[in-house]
């Protein structure tokens, strides 16, 4: 009962955040606009494309290391923002420095709207529906797939070094998209993943996928016990994984703290050639 109550309390806190995001999420976001964390880093390209399913201009963000060359395959990271975020939410700070050093193309999709959940189960307050169309999960997932396809066409992307990472809501989306499209990813990274309505056993579909999880033990939004449960499943299934539990880490600070370990983990894992 205590574990269930813990999860319920965390869900309530997440619902409060969602409620605060509803007015902004109910409207189409202005292309490339960052809502809560200041302007985008000038090194990041703010772009849009025509989302044919809804005939809307959909924003996404791209950072390209100065080491990227057309005649060489470049590693790619797709970065999924958290609840209420924007395409640039994870394209800032040390993530850009690490992407520059590693020669990465780093891309942030919108996920259709700030509360899309990328096809993973949407978390809402009881009695309320998610802000957006009834097929929001489908649209959110498809937006990520569209952006991945566009980036692959534009850049000489290394299919053996294509990675997926996400924070909070984006972490849940990362779990979901890793299982649904396993052939796309060499490894995945989760930062405080808000996988409340998901089961660790879903990873049985990707037993050979390397996984790194970053979690603060003082996170008021995502209980550390939940990430520990997922990691325990990885241990039992002998999956290749790394777990970084940050003492005193909260829901947001773990992004910057854990980013170097995520990039290090990605650099160590390349998909086997077929």
N, C-alpha and C positions, 0 to 999 in steps of 0.2 A: 504493500500500500504506500509506503514511503516513497518508493521509486516512482510510482504512478503520480503521486502528488507533486513530486519534484518536476516531472515532465509537464504536468498541467500548469504549474506556476510559471514555468518557462514559456509555455505556449501563450499564456495570458499576456506576458510581457511582450512577446512577439506580436500578438494581435493589437496591442496598444500602438506599437510602432507602425503596423499596417494601417490602422485607423488614421494615424497622423499623415500617412502618405496618400490616402484616398483622394483628396481634392486634386493633387497634382497628377496622380496616376489616371484619373478619369479622363484626362485630356491627352491628346497626342503630344509627346514632349517635343520641345523645339530642338531641331537637329543639333546634336553635339553639345547641348547644354548640360553643365554639371549642376546638380541641385543643391547638394548639402556640403560639399567639401571645397568650394572655391573654384576658380577658373581652371581650365585644362592647362597642363604643362605645354609650353610652346613647341616642344619636340613632338607632340602628338598631332596627327592629322585627324581632323574632324570631318567625317564624310556622311553621305546619305546615298541610299539606293531606292529604287522603286519596288516596293513590296507588292507584287502583283495580286496576291490573294485579297488584299484590302484596298489596293490602289492608293497607298499612303507612302510618303517619303519616310524611310526608316533610317535613323542615325546609327553609325558605328564609328569606332575609333581605331586608328592604326599607328603603331610606332615601328619604324624600320631602323635597325642598327646601321651605322655607317659601314659596317663590315659586310653587309649583304651585297652580293654580286650576282648579276644575271647568269653568269656562266658557272655558278656554284650553287648547289642545293642548300637552302637555308632552313634552319629549324624554326618551327612555328609554335606559338602558344596562344590558345584561345582562352580568354579570361572572362569569367562570368561574375558580374557585380551582385551585391546583396540587395535586399529589399529596400526600395526607394532610391537606389543608386542610378547610375548612368553608364554609358559605354566607357567613360574615362575613369571610373571609380578605382580600378586596379591598375590603370596606366599612369602611375605617378610615383614619385619618391624613388626608393631604392629598386623598385621593379624595373624602372626605365634604365637605371644605371646597370643593373644586372643583365638586362636584355641587350644593352649596347655592348657590354663586355663579351657576352656570349654569342653575339652575332645573330640575334633572334629577330623575327618578325613577331610582334606582340599585338594582339587584336582583341578589342572589346566590343561584343555585340550588345544591342539593346535588350534583346529578349522580348521584343514587341512593346512592352511597357515596363515601368519600374517594379511591377508586382507580378511578373509573368510566370516565374518559377520554372521556365525552360522545359516544360513537359513533365516535371516531377509533381507530386501531389501538392496542390495549393493549400496553404495554411491561412484560414480566415477566422474571424470571430464567429461564435455560434450564431446561426440565424442570418448570417450575411454572406453574400456572394462576392467573389473576387471582382475588383474594378476592371471592367473591360468586357469584351464580347464573350458569349457563352463558350466559344471554342478557344479561349485564351491559351490553355496549355498547348494545344496544337500549333497555334500561331507563334507562341514564344519559342517552342522547339524548332519550328521551321525557320525562324529568323536566324538562329544560330547556324543551322545547316546551310542556309543561303549564304551567310557571310563566309563560312568556311570554304564553300565552293568558289565564291568570288575571289577570295585571297589566293586560293590554289591556282586559279587561272591567271592572276596578275603577277604572282611571284613564282620563282623557281623553288617551290616548297619541297622539303625533304619528307616524303611520306613515312620514312622510318624514324623521323624525329619531330613528330607532331604531337603536341601535348594539350591537355585540358586542365584548367584549374578554376576554382570558384570559392567565393567567400559567402558564408551564411546561406541565404537563399540560393546563391550561385553554387555553393557546395552541394546542396541537394540536387541541383540541376546537373552538376558534374557527375554525381553517382548515377543519375538517371541516363544521361547521354553516353556515359561510359559503357553501361550495360546494353543500351539499345544500338549503339554504333561502335562495337568493340574494335572493328578493323581500322578505325580512324586514329587510334591513340597509342603512342608508345608508353605513356605513363600518365597518371592523373594526380592532381594535388588538391586537397580539401583543406580549407581554412574555416574553422568553427562551423562545420556543415550543419545546416538546420534541417536534417533529414527526419523530422518528427513522424511523418506518416509512411516512412519507408522501413524496410527490414534488411539487416545485414546479409541475410541469406540471398538477397538479389545478386550479390557478388559471385554466387556459384556459377553464374553465366560467364564470368571473366576470370577464371582461376589463375591465369598467367599474366594478368595485367598488374604492373607495379603501381603501388599506391603510397602516397605520403599524406599523413593527416597532421595538421597543426591545430592545437586546441589549448586555450587558456584554462587553468583550473579555477579561475575566479570569474568565468564568463557568466553574466546574469541572464543572457538570452538563450544560449545553447548549453545545456548541462554537460559538464565534463564526463559524466557517467555515460552519456549517449555515445560520444566518440570512443570512449573506452570499450563499450560494447561492440562497436563495429571493428575496432582494432583486435579485440579478442577473437572475433570470428575470423579475421585474417590470419591470426596466429594459428588457430585450430586447423584452418585449411592450408596452412603452410604457404600462404601467398607472399610474394616479395613485397615488403612494406617497411615504412619507417614511421614511427609515431613520435612527434615532438610535442610534449606537454609542457607548457610554459607556466612556471610558478608565478602566481599573481597576475597572469595575463587575463585581460578582459576580452570583450567581443571584437573591439576594433584594433587595439594595440598589437594583437598577434599577427596582423597582416604584415606590417613592416618587420617585426621580429622574425617571423617565420619565412619570409620571402627568400633570403639567401639559401636556406636549407632546401626549399622547393626547387630553386634553380640548380643547386648542386645535385639533387636527386634526379632531376630531368636529364642533366648532362651525363649521368651515369647509366641511363637506360635508353637503348635504341632497339626498335623492333627488328626481329630477325628477318633476313631477306627470304622471300619465297622462291 
